[in-house]
Structures are given as C-alpha cells and as structure tokens.
C-alpha cells in the first residue's frame, strides 16, 4: 500500500515524539535525585549558633557520615526524632528549639547524605531508610522507658512512617504528609508512569502497620502537597488525630500558633 507524503511525515513526527518521551523518561529515571532533593551544603567547619544544651553529633553509615544536632535536657520526658524535608539543611531546619525545651522533650535531627555537613549522596530509597534506621538505633537506647516521638515533615513524613511501623513509638507525627510520592507524582506529572519512580515512599502502606498514636497535621492552604493526602491517610487510620491549620501553606506551617498549640497538646498527652 502506498503511503502518502503527509502520512510519512505524520509517522516521522510520531516517532520523534516517542523518542523524545523515552529520552525524558530515561532522564527522570537517572536524575530523580536532582529533582527530589535540594540540599543546602555547609562547610565542614560550619558552626551552628545554638545554646550549650544542643550537641553536634555524627552517625556513621556505609560510605558516609551523617551530621546531626541533638537537644539534650537534664531530665527529659522523651525525645522527638525529627526527619526534615527535601531542601535546606540543619541550619534552616533546627528551629523552634525553645518550644521543645518548654515541653521538656529532647530533639534529635539529622541531615541526609549530601545535606549540610553530611557526606556522601543519596542513591536509593532503601539507602535513605537504612540511614534513618541507623540514626534511630544510635539515639533510641538513651530513651528507654521514656516517650519516643517519630516526627516527619513533608519528604520526611514517608521516612518517619516507615521507621515508626518498624519500631512502634508512642507517637508518630506527620506534618504535611503525602499518601505516597507516586500519588503526588500523578497530581503534578500525570504523564510519568509509576515504573519510573525509584522513590515511591509509600506512607499509606506504612501507616497500616502502625499501632501507636498518630497525629496528622496539614496546612489547608498547602498547594504543594494538598490536604487531601492527609484525608486519605486518615481514612486508613480512623483513630489518627487530625490537626488542620487553616491559614498555613507548605513552608510556613511552623510559624502558626494553631500548629504549635496543637502539637504541644499532643506531646503532653
């Protein structure tokens, strides 16, 4: 059958689109770390301006050292093990420290590989989970018999949920959580197939295995991770406590009194 010139042109155009799509998908596969993680790097000699009860510590993991800050009070009621978001460093994340002092909770926060003063680079979701478990294993023995709170914000919420499902803390706090990165990707990039995602971070699967208290917190003006993600997680865990923050977006939720008051009340219970 003879193919008309316009048909040949259409076939060539379609083939070009397919080649371009395949190239974009390949770039997404190999370049996900650059899309997902936006670390602020700090000099090795960087000094954190913190009070004397905040200690700089290190967590040794295969191929890297993770930098962390640890607020240690004389007789704490427990510890908040804080997993931060996908950008910045401890320099920008280790804030509201007086809030935890007033509640008499220690605060432990680490920088992921390549963030702040931490060495190495993130290469897989499995590696991220292993690093978080290593940090928990180093910290948790200091709080035997005390209240253990695993706290995840934004990207850290999926890591926190997975760790909590393993160690079953007294309280798990997820702030601006996603049901999964796959679900988030469908909303922002519906043309990206699930098979391409090397960091699915299934918060929903982890929450199903949790037995302790869960607090879900979300800014109702969050346009990056919509509050509907928390609603889906609430449906999976009907016993979860729910703290909506009406005027908060994604990046400013920690500045709102409703957030601090609600979190403080949950930590005191």
Secondary structure, 3 states (H helix, E strand, C coil): CCCCHHHHHHHHHHHHHHHHHHHHHHHHHHCHHHHHCEECECCCCCCCCCCCCEEEEEEEECCEEEEEEEECCCCCCEEEEEECCCEECHHHHCCCHHHHHHHCEEEEEECCCCCECCCCCCCCHHHHHHHHHHHHHHHHHHHCCCEEEEEEECHHHHHHHHHHHHHCCCEEEEECCCCCHHHHHHHHCCCCCHHHCCCCCCHHHHHCCCCCEEEEEEECCCCCCCCHHHHHHHHHCCCCEEEEECCCCCCCHHHCHHHHHHHHHHHHC
